Amino acid sequence: MAYVGNGHVATVIFSDFIYMNGLYNGANGTSHRARIPSTHNWQFKLESLSSSLYSLDVASASNEREPDEIWSSHVSLWNQVWLNGRIEIRDDVELQRQVNSALYYILSSLPPLSTRSEHKQFYGLSPGSLSRGGRLGEDYGGHSFWDTETWMYPSILLFYPTLAKEILSYRIALRDAAAHNAHLFGYIGWRYPWESARTGIDVTPDCCPEVRLYQMHITGDIAFAARQYIAVTRDQSWLKFEMGGDLIYETARFWASRAIYNLDRKQYEILMVLPPDEDAQPFKNNSVFTNAVASLSIQLADRVSCITEKSVPPAWLDIANNLYFPFDNVTQIHLEYENFNPKNATIKQADVVLLGFPLMWPMSKEVRRNDLLTYERLTRDDGPAMTWSMHAIGHLELKDFELAEELFRRSYETYVRPPFNVWTEARSGVGAVNFITGAGGFLQAVLFGYGGIRLTLNELEIMPPGRLPNRSTQLAFHGLKYNGATFDVMIEKEMYHVNVVALNNDNSQSMLYEHEQQRGSLRVNDTLSFRVDTRLIIHLAAPLCP
C-alpha cells in the first residue's frame, strides 16, 4: 500500500500507526521506530443495511479543515515541489508513472521545501521510508545506512540541493557519536556507524555483528556525498560555518588513521573491512571500493582546504595516492578484495561496478566493460533492486544499448508492485517495503544513465548517450540546479537542448560552457542545442580552489 508523509510524520494508508522522524524505541540493537497510534484510520463494517446514511463526528476532537480544503492545499504544495524539479518522459506513460512515484516516495520522507513551522533537525532516510520500521527486524527498524548517501541522495541533490543539505546535516548533528565510535575502535576522526538512528550510536541488531564491526565504507560514502554537494553548490558557508568542512576533514582523518603501510608492497592497505557485498563476511582485506572512497575522502579534504583552512598533512596525501587496489592483470578486472576469486564466487549486490559510477575512478573502457560483465554474472538473482541500475549506467556509457535497456528494466520491473508502484527490496517481494533505496537507484539510471550527467568538483558534464529509455521519444529534466543556476534539459533521439532558466545574481563569477570548439558565457533564457553523444561542460569561471 502507498504511504503519505512530509518528512516529519508519515503513515501507510490504512495503517494503524504513524511514525515520526527521529522518534525511536529500544536501545542499541533493539532500536526501531516508535509506533504512534493513528487516530485517522477509520474503517467500518456495516452489520445492517437498514439505512444508507451514516455520519461520524470527529471535528469536535480536532481542528481539522474541510476535506476539500485539505485536498486543495495538498495539490498546491505538491505542484510547488514539481515546479522546483521533475523528470518528464514523452510517449511512455508507464515509465513516467514509475519516475513520478519513485520521486514521490523519497520526497515524502524528506522535509518540505518550505514550511511555516520552526526548523527541526532532520534524522535521516531509511531504506523502508519514514512510514515503516515500527517493529524489531521490520524494514531495518527505520535506521539510516549507506543507502541514504549512495542511493537516494544523488537524484535529490540535482533537483533539491537544500534537501541534500538536510541529509548531510543529520550526519553533522551526530558528530560526537562518530568521534566516539572512531575512538572506540582505536582510531581518530569521525567513523560513522553502519546503522544510525537518533543518537548516532550504532544500532545494528545483535544478529549482525560483522556489519557493525567491519562495514565502515559508510564513512567514505558520507564524505563522497559531501563532495557531490560542494560540486553542485560551492556552499562556502556550509564548509566554514556549518561544520561541513569539519565533516570532510574528520572523515579523512579517520581514513588516514585506518591505513597501514605494507613494506613488501610499498603501498598502504586498509585491512579487516566488509565491502558493500555483504556476502564477503565476516571481513576481507583491501576492499577495492572501500579503498577508493577512502582515497577520495582524503583528496577532498585537500581540495577544499583553501576554504576550510584545514591543512591536510602530506602523510595523508601519501596514503590517498598509494593505496593498494587489487587488480587481475590477466583478466583485466578489479578484484572485489584481496585474493578474490571470480571463478568461485557469488556476490550480493553492486560493489566493484561502483568504481565506474558514481566514483568515476579512472580506468580504461576495456576494464570498465570487464568489471561490468564479470560482476553481472556473479551477482545473485535475489539481490537488492539498486544493483542493476548501476550496471545499466555502465553499459550506457559504453554504448551497449540493448544490454543497458535489459538491465534498466530489470532494475525496477520485477521490484515494483502495482497499483501504487510500491518498491520491494527483492524480486520475490521480501525485504524492506517501501524500498526507496531501489527507487533512488532507478532514478540515478534515468538521470546519470540516459541523461548522461556527471559531476566533478569544478564541472557539470552533460552527454546523453544517444538512446532514450524504453519506448520514450523525449526525456526532460526540469529544474536541474548547479551553482546557483537552474537548467532545463530536453533530450531527443538525435539532439539535446539546455535552457538557462535562472542564474545566481549574487555570484560575481560568470557561468561558462564548452562544447567541442565552442566557448561562451551563459545568460538567462539562453538555449544550447547539440547532437547527442557529444559533451557539454558547464562551469564557473574560477575553479573551486586555485
C-alpha positions in Angstrom: 0.0 0.0 0.0 1.2 3.6 -0.7 2.2 6.0 2.1 1.9 9.7 2.8 4.3 11.8 4.7 6.0 15.2 4.9 9.4 14.3 6.4 8.2 14.9 9.9 5.5 12.2 10.1 4.4 9.5 7.7 1.9 6.6 7.6 1.0 3.8 5.2 -2.6 4.2 4.0 -5.0 2.2 6.3 -2.2 1.6 8.8 -2.9 1.7 12.5 0.3 3.7 13.2 2.0 7.0 12.4 5.8 7.4 12.5 7.8 10.5 13.4 11.3 11.3 12.1 13.8 10.8 14.8 11.5 9.1 17.3 12.6 5.5 18.2 12.1 2.9 20.9 14.7 0.5 22.1 18.4 0.8 22.8 21.3 -0.2 20.6 20.5 -3.3 18.6 16.8 -3.3 19.7 16.2 0.1 18.3 13.2 0.6 15.9 10.8 3.4 15.1 8.3 4.3 17.8 4.7 3.4 16.7 2.2 6.2 17.4 -1.4 5.0 17.2 -3.2 6.6 14.3 -6.4 8.4 15.0 -7.3 8.8 11.4 -7.5 5.2 10.2 -11.3 4.8 10.5 -12.7 1.7 8.9 -16.2 0.3 9.4 -18.0 -2.9 8.9 -21.8 -2.4 8.4 -23.8 -5.1 10.1 -27.1 -3.7 8.9 -28.2 -2.1 5.6 -31.4 -0.7 7.0 -30.1 2.8 6.4 -27.9 4.2 3.7 -26.9 7.4 5.6 -24.2 7.4 8.3 -22.3 10.1 9.9 -19.2 10.3 12.2 -18.3 13.5 14.1 -14.6 13.7 14.7 -14.4 17.5 14.3 -15.1 18.1 17.9 -11.9 16.4 18.8 -9.6 18.2 16.4 -9.1 21.4 14.4 -9.2 19.6 11.0 -10.1 21.6 7.9 -12.7 20.5 5.5 -11.7 17.7 3.2 -11.8 19.8 0.0 -9.6 22.4 1.7 -7.1 19.8 2.7 -7.1 18.3 -0.8 -6.6 21.7 -2.4 -3.7 22.5 -0.1 -2.1 19.1 -0.7 -2.3 19.5 -4.5 -1.0 23.1 -4.4 2.1 22.2 -2.3 2.9 19.2 -4.4 2.7 21.4 -7.5 5.3 23.6 -6.0 7.5 20.6 -5.5 7.2 19.5 -9.1 7.8 23.0 -10.4 11.0 23.0 -8.4 12.3 19.9 -10.1 10.9 17.0 -12.0 11.5 14.5 -14.8 9.2 14.2 -17.8 9.1 11.4 -20.3 7.2 11.6 -23.6 5.2 8.6 -25.1 5.9 6.1 -22.3 3.1 6.6 -19.7 4.1 3.6 -17.6 7.8 4.8 -17.2 6.5 8.3 -16.4 4.4 6.7 -13.6 7.5 4.9 -12.3 9.6 8.0 -12.2 6.9 10.1 -10.5 6.2 7.5 -7.8 9.9 7.0 -7.1 10.4 10.7 -6.6 7.2 11.0 -4.6 8.2 8.2 -2.2 11.6 9.6 -1.5 10.4 13.2 -1.1 7.7 12.1 1.2 10.3 11.0 3.7 12.2 14.3 3.4 11.4 17.7 5.0 9.3 20.1 3.0 11.0 22.7 0.7 9.2 25.4 2.7 7.3 25.5 6.0 5.8 27.9 8.4 6.9 25.8 11.3 10.2 26.2 13.2 13.1 24.3 11.6 13.7 21.0 13.1 16.7 18.7 12.9 16.3 16.0 10.3 17.1 12.5 11.4 17.9 10.6 8.2 16.4 8.4 5.5 15.7 4.7 5.9 15.6 2.1 3.2 11.9 1.4 4.1 11.0 5.1 4.2 9.6 7.1 7.1 6.4 5.2 7.0 7.7 1.8 8.2 10.1 0.2 10.7 7.9 0.0 13.8 9.0 -3.5 14.9 12.3 -5.0 15.5 13.5 -6.5 12.3 10.9 -4.8 10.1 12.2 -2.6 7.3 15.5 -2.1 9.0 13.9 -0.5 12.0 13.7 2.8 10.3 17.5 3.2 10.6 19.9 5.1 8.2 22.5 3.2 6.2 24.8 3.9 3.3 21.6 3.7 1.3 20.9 7.4 2.2 24.0 8.9 0.7 24.8 6.4 -2.1 21.4 5.6 -3.5 18.8 8.1 -2.6 20.8 11.3 -2.2 22.3 11.9 -5.7 19.0 12.4 -7.6 17.6 14.6 -4.8 20.8 16.8 -4.9 20.4 17.8 -8.5 16.8 19.0 -8.1 16.6 19.9 -4.5 20.1 20.8 -3.1 18.5 22.3 0.1 17.2 18.8 0.9 20.5 17.3 0.2 22.0 19.7 2.7 19.4 18.5 5.3 20.6 14.9 4.7 24.2 15.9 5.4 23.1 18.0 8.4 21.9 14.7 10.0 25.5 13.3 9.9 27.0 16.5 11.2 24.5 16.6 14.1 25.7 13.2 15.2 29.4 14.0 15.0 30.1 13.4 18.7 28.9 9.8 18.4 31.0 9.4 15.2 34.1 10.7 17.1 33.3 8.3 20.0 32.9 5.4 17.5 36.3 6.0 16.0 37.9 6.2 19.4 36.1 3.0 20.5 37.9 1.1 17.8 41.2 2.7 18.4 41.2 5.4 15.6 40.7 9.1 15.3 38.5 11.4 13.3 34.8 10.5 12.7 33.7 7.0 12.0 30.0 6.7 11.3 28.0 3.6 12.3 26.6 1.2 9.9 23.1 1.7 11.3 22.1 5.0 12.8 19.0 6.4 14.4 18.5 9.4 16.7 21.8 9.5 18.7 24.4 8.3 16.2 25.3 5.2 18.4 25.5 2.1 16.2 22.1 0.4 16.4 22.9 -2.6 14.2 20.9 -5.6 15.6 22.9 -8.1 17.5 22.2 -10.7 14.8 24.7 -8.9 12.6 28.0 -8.2 14.5 30.1 -8.4 11.3 28.4 -5.4 9.6 28.6 -3.4 12.9 32.3 -4.1 13.2 33.7 -4.1 9.7 31.3 -2.3 7.2 33.0 1.1 7.6 32.8 2.2 3.9 29.8 4.2 5.0 32.2 6.9 6.4 33.6 7.2 2.9 30.1 7.2 1.3 29.2 10.2 3.5 32.3 12.0 2.5 31.6 11.3 -1.2 28.1 12.8 -0.7 29.8 15.9 0.7 31.9 16.1 -2.4 28.8 16.0 -4.6 27.2 18.7 -2.5 30.2 21.0 -2.9 30.3 20.2 -6.6 26.7 21.3 -7.1 26.5 24.3 -4.7 30.0 25.7 -3.9 28.5 26.3 -0.5 31.4 28.0 1.3 29.2 29.0 4.2 28.4 25.3 4.8 32.1 24.5 4.7 33.2 27.3 7.0 30.4 27.9 9.4 28.1 24.9 9.4 30.7 22.3 10.1 30.7 20.9 6.5 34.5 21.4 6.5 34.7 19.5 9.8 32.8 16.6 8.3 35.1 16.4 5.3 38.3 16.8 7.4 37.4 14.4 10.2 36.2 11.6 7.9 39.5 12.0 6.0 41.4 11.9 9.4 39.7 8.6 10.2 40.9 7.0 6.9 44.4 8.3 7.5 44.4 6.6 10.9 42.9 3.4 9.5 45.5 2.8 6.7 48.8 0.8 7.4 51.9 0.6 5.3 52.9 -2.7 3.7 56.7 -2.8 3.4 56.6 -5.6 0.8 54.2 -3.9 -1.5 55.4 -0.4 -0.7 51.7 0.6 -0.6 49.1 1.4 2.0 46.4 -1.1 2.9 43.1 -1.0 4.8 42.5 -4.3 6.4 39.6 -6.1 8.1 36.7 -4.4 6.3 33.4 -5.6 4.9 32.8 -4.3 1.4 29.3 -3.4 0.0 29.0 -7.0 -1.0 27.8 -8.4 2.4 28.3 -12.0 1.2 32.0 -11.3 1.9 31.5 -11.8 5.6 33.0 -11.7 8.2 35.7 -9.4 6.7 38.3 -9.0 4.0 41.4 -7.1 3.3 41.7 -4.2 0.8 38.1 -3.9 -0.4 38.7 -2.1 -3.7 35.5 0.1 -3.2 36.5 0.9 0.4 40.0 1.9 -0.6 38.6 4.1 -3.4 36.2 6.0 -1.1 38.9 6.4 1.5 41.3 7.9 -1.1 38.6 10.2 -2.4 37.8 11.3 1.1 41.4 12.4 1.9 41.7 14.1 -1.5 38.5 16.0 -0.9 39.8 17.4 2.4 42.9 18.7 0.5 40.8 20.1 -2.4 38.7 22.3 -0.1 41.5 23.3 2.3 41.8 26.7 0.7 38.3 27.4 2.0 38.2 25.5 5.3 41.8 26.5 6.2 42.3 22.9 7.4 45.6 21.9 6.0 45.9 18.2 5.1 49.2 16.6 6.2 51.5 15.3 3.4 51.3 11.9 5.1 47.6 11.7 4.4 48.0 12.6 0.8 50.7 9.9 0.5 48.1 7.4 1.7 45.5 8.6 -0.7 47.8 8.3 -3.6 49.3 5.0 -2.7 46.5 2.7 -1.5 46.6 -0.8 -2.8 43.9 -1.7 -5.4 43.5 -5.4 -6.0 43.6 -6.0 -9.8 44.0 -9.0 -12.0 46.4 -8.2 -14.9 45.4 -11.4 -16.8 41.6 -10.8 -16.9 41.9 -7.0 -16.6 39.3 -6.7 -13.8 39.3 -5.0 -10.4 39.1 -7.6 -7.7 36.5 -7.0 -5.1 39.1 -7.6 -2.4 42.5 -9.1 -1.9 42.5 -12.8 -3.0 39.0 -12.6 -4.5 38.5 -15.5 -6.9 35.8 -14.7 -9.5 35.8 -18.3 -10.7 34.3 -19.5 -7.4 32.2 -16.6 -6.0 28.8 -15.1 -5.9 28.1 -11.6 -4.7 25.1 -9.9 -3.1 25.0 -6.6 -4.9 26.8 -3.8 -6.7 30.3 -3.3 -5.4 33.2 -3.1 -7.9 31.0 -1.7 -10.6 30.5 1.4 -8.3 34.1 2.4 -9.1 33.0 3.4 -12.6 29.9 5.2 -11.3 29.3 7.0 -9.1 33.0 7.2 -8.1 34.3 7.7 -11.6 37.6 6.1 -10.7 40.0 6.3 -13.7 40.1 3.2 -15.8 40.1 2.1 -19.5 36.9 1.2 -21.3 38.2 -2.3 -21.5 38.5 -2.6 -17.7 35.1 -0.9 -17.2 33.4 -3.4 -19.6 35.2 -6.4 -18.0 34.2 -5.3 -14.5 30.5 -4.9 -15.6 30.3 -8.2 -17.4 32.2 -10.2 -14.7 30.2 -8.9 -11.7 26.9 -9.0 -13.5 27.4 -12.8 -13.9 28.4 -13.2 -10.3 25.5 -11.2 -8.7 22.9 -13.5 -7.2 19.4 -13.2 -8.5 17.8 -12.4 -5.2 19.9 -9.4 -4.5 18.5 -5.9 -3.9 17.0 -3.8 -6.6 19.5 -1.0 -7.0 22.3 -3.2 -8.3 21.0 -3.3 -11.9 20.6 0.4 -12.2 24.4 0.8 -11.8 25.0 -1.9 -14.5 22.6 0.0 -16.8 24.5 3.2 -16.3 27.8 1.5 -17.1 26.6 -0.1 -20.3 25.0 3.2 -21.4 28.5 4.8 -21.0 29.9 2.0 -23.3 27.1 2.3 -25.9 25.9 -1.3 -25.2 22.4 -0.1 -25.6 20.4 -3.3 -25.8 22.1 -4.8 -22.7 21.7 -1.4 -20.9 17.9 -1.4 -21.6 17.6 -5.0 -20.4 19.3 -4.1 -17.1 17.4 -0.9 -16.8 14.1 -2.8 -17.0 15.5 -5.4 -14.6 16.2 -2.6 -12.1 12.5 -1.8 -11.5 10.0 -4.0 -13.4 10.2 -7.0 -11.0 10.7 -5.0 -7.8 7.7 -2.6 -8.1 4.2 -3.7 -7.1 1.0 -2.3 -8.7 -1.2 -0.4 -8.4 0.7 2.2 -6.3 4.2 1.3 -7.6 5.4 0.3 -4.1 9.0 -0.9 -4.2 10.3 -4.1 -2.6 13.9 -4.9 -1.8 14.0 -8.2 -3.6 12.2 -9.7 -6.6 10.2 -12.2 -4.6 8.6 -9.4 -2.7 10.6 -9.9 0.5 12.8 -7.4 2.3 12.1 -3.8 3.0 8.8 -2.3 1.8 8.6 0.5 0.5 12.2 0.2 -0.6 13.2 3.7 -1.5 16.8 2.6 -1.9 15.7 0.9 -5.0 13.7 3.9 -6.1 16.9 6.0 -5.7 19.0 3.7 -7.8 16.3 3.6 -10.5 16.2 7.4 -10.7 20.0 7.5 -11.0 19.8 5.3 -14.1 17.4 7.8 -15.6 19.5 10.9 -14.7 23.0 9.7 -15.0 22.5 6.9 -17.4 20.1 8.1 -20.1 20.7 11.7 -19.1 24.5 11.3 -19.3 25.0 13.7 -16.4 28.3 13.7 -14.5 29.6 15.9 -11.7 33.2 16.8 -10.8 34.3 19.4 -8.2 34.6 22.0 -11.0 32.3 20.9 -13.8 28.8 19.8 -14.7 29.0 17.5 -17.7 26.0 16.6 -19.9 26.5 13.9 -22.6 23.3 11.9 -23.4 24.4 8.6 -24.8 22.2 8.5 -27.9 19.5 6.2 -26.6 16.2 7.1 -24.8 14.7 4.8 -22.2 12.3 2.1 -23.3 9.6 3.4 -25.7 10.0 7.1 -24.9 10.6 9.7 -27.6 11.9 12.5 -25.3 13.4 12.8 -21.8 13.4 16.1 -20.0 14.8 17.3 -16.7 13.2 20.4 -15.4 14.8 22.5 -12.6 18.3 21.0 -12.5 20.4 23.1 -10.1 24.1 23.9 -10.4 26.0 26.6 -8.5 23.0 28.9 -8.3 21.8 28.3 -11.8 18.7 26.4 -12.9 18.6 24.5 -16.2 16.0 22.6 -18.2 17.5 19.8 -20.2 15.5 18.2 -23.1 16.9 15.1 -24.8 15.5 13.8 -28.1 16.6 11.0 -30.3 19.3 12.9 -32.2 19.6 16.3 -30.4 19.6 17.6 -26.8 18.8 21.2 -25.6 19.8 23.0 -22.5 17.8 26.1 -21.5 19.1 28.5 -18.9 16.1 29.2 -16.6 17.9 31.2 -13.9 21.4 32.4 -12.8 22.6 33.3 -9.4 22.6 37.1 -9.3 24.7 37.2 -6.1 27.5 35.3 -7.8 30.2 37.6 -9.2 31.5 34.7 -11.4 30.3 34.1 -14.9 28.8 30.7 -15.8 30.7 29.3 -18.8 30.1 26.5 -21.2 32.4 24.4 -23.5 31.3 22.2 -26.4 33.9 20.9 -28.8 35.3 24.2 -30.3 32.6 26.4 -28.8 33.1 28.5 -25.7 30.9 31.2 -24.2 29.2 32.7 -21.2 25.6 31.7 -20.3 22.8 34.1 -19.8 19.2 33.7 -18.7 16.9 32.3 -21.5 19.9 31.0 -23.5 19.2 27.7 -25.2 22.1 25.5 -26.3 21.4 22.7 -28.8 23.8 19.9 -29.7 23.9 16.4 -31.1 23.5 13.6 -28.6 26.7 11.7 -27.7 28.6 15.0 -27.6 29.9 16.5 -24.4 28.7 19.8 -22.9 30.7 21.2 -20.0 29.3 23.9 -17.7 31.4 25.5 -15.0 32.0 28.7 -13.1 34.8 31.0 -14.4 37.1 30.2 -11.4 37.9 26.8 -10.0 36.9 25.8 -6.5 40.4 26.3 -5.3 43.3 27.8 -7.3 
